[in-house]
Amino acid sequence: MSQDIVKVGISVSAHKRLKLLSIIEKKSMLEIMEDVIKERYGLHRIEIEELIRSANNPTKIKE
């Protein structure tokens, strides 16, 4: 993976559920987290892009 990675703190119970999902879906925990984030971003894309525009921030998140 060529992207930078940061550490994120999650609860132990969330970690356990994420680990179980990774076993069932045969994906890494990182892949599952990225899938969830992309799905949620898609649901709120218009609002997120409006926030970026209103902040005069030219940042465009690639999918």
C-alpha positions in Angstrom: 0.0 0.0 0.0 1.5 3.3 -1.0 -0.7 5.5 1.2 0.5 6.9 4.6 -0.9 5.1 7.5 -1.9 6.6 10.9 -2.8 4.9 14.2 -6.4 5.0 15.3 -7.7 4.2 18.7 -10.7 1.9 18.9 -12.4 0.1 21.7 -11.5 -3.5 22.5 -15.0 -4.7 21.5 -14.9 -2.8 18.2 -11.5 -4.4 17.5 -12.9 -7.9 18.2 -15.8 -7.3 15.9 -13.5 -6.0 13.2 -11.2 -9.0 13.6 -14.2 -11.4 13.2 -15.3 -9.5 10.1 -11.8 -9.8 8.7 -11.9 -13.6 9.2 -15.3 -14.0 7.6 -14.7 -11.7 4.7 -11.1 -12.9 4.2 -9.9 -9.3 4.1 -7.5 -7.4 6.4 -8.9 -5.3 9.1 -7.5 -2.2 7.3 -9.4 -3.2 4.1 -12.7 -3.6 6.0 -12.2 -0.2 7.7 -11.5 1.5 4.4 -14.6 -0.1 2.8 -16.8 1.2 5.7 -15.3 4.7 5.4 -15.8 4.8 1.6 -19.4 3.6 2.0 -20.1 6.3 4.7 -18.3 9.0 2.7 -20.5 8.1 -0.3 -23.6 8.6 1.8 -22.5 12.1 2.8 -20.4 13.1 -0.2 -22.5 16.3 -1.1 -22.3 17.6 2.5 -18.5 16.8 2.8 -17.7 18.5 -0.5 -19.8 21.5 0.6 -17.8 21.7 3.8 -14.6 21.6 1.8 -15.8 24.4 -0.5 -17.0 26.6 2.4 -13.6 26.3 4.1 -11.9 27.4 0.9 -10.0 24.2 1.0 -9.1 22.9 -2.5 -8.6 19.3 -1.1 -10.3 16.7 -3.2 -10.4 13.2 -1.8 -9.8 10.6 -4.5 -11.7 7.3 -4.3 
